[in-house]
Amino acid sequence: MTTLLQIRRLWHWLSGRLARDTADAKVLEYQAFMRKEVDSLNSGSEIRPPWVVFPGSLPNHANQGNQQAWAEVVWKPYWKRLTREQRLSYVERWNPQEDLWRGLLLMEGMLNMRNDD
């Protein structure tokens, strides 16, 4: 599950951004998106993979801001709670077209990641 500390960090980041520019509709849209994603995570629902949520994104390519916050708060906790077999099944089901994603997710370290990593 997403920890309270992770949610507070995200909220702090979003609140600071909103304070700087309350008219920024994209921030409000992203805040609603993140709320929905965290709710999905906490309810045990399957989380869409990064290449679907952020089309055109590549792993380990200095993704900052929205992508990084989503990865830390939603994606990593979701991936960590899956078993090795569930991870393999997930990759096959979502079939990443980008070899970098497939390679990253099928690395031994990612397949064997534990919840305390």
C-alpha angles and dihedrals in degrees: 000000000000110000125236089241091057091049091048091051091050092045091049090052092047093044092051091050092048091050090056094050117008091175092063101115092187091064091051090047091050091048090055090046092052092047089054092046093050090048089052091049094049093047091055096248121150112266120223113244123257094253089058097042092045107025113207094022119134128207119258094007101128094275104182136169116017096009094048093047091050092047093051098042102034116011103045095046089048094049092046093056093055121091120236090259092049090051092052090048091048093054091049093047095048093037103200110222091205111082091211091063093046091047093048095049094045095050112116092242092056094042092050098038112139129211091252094053 
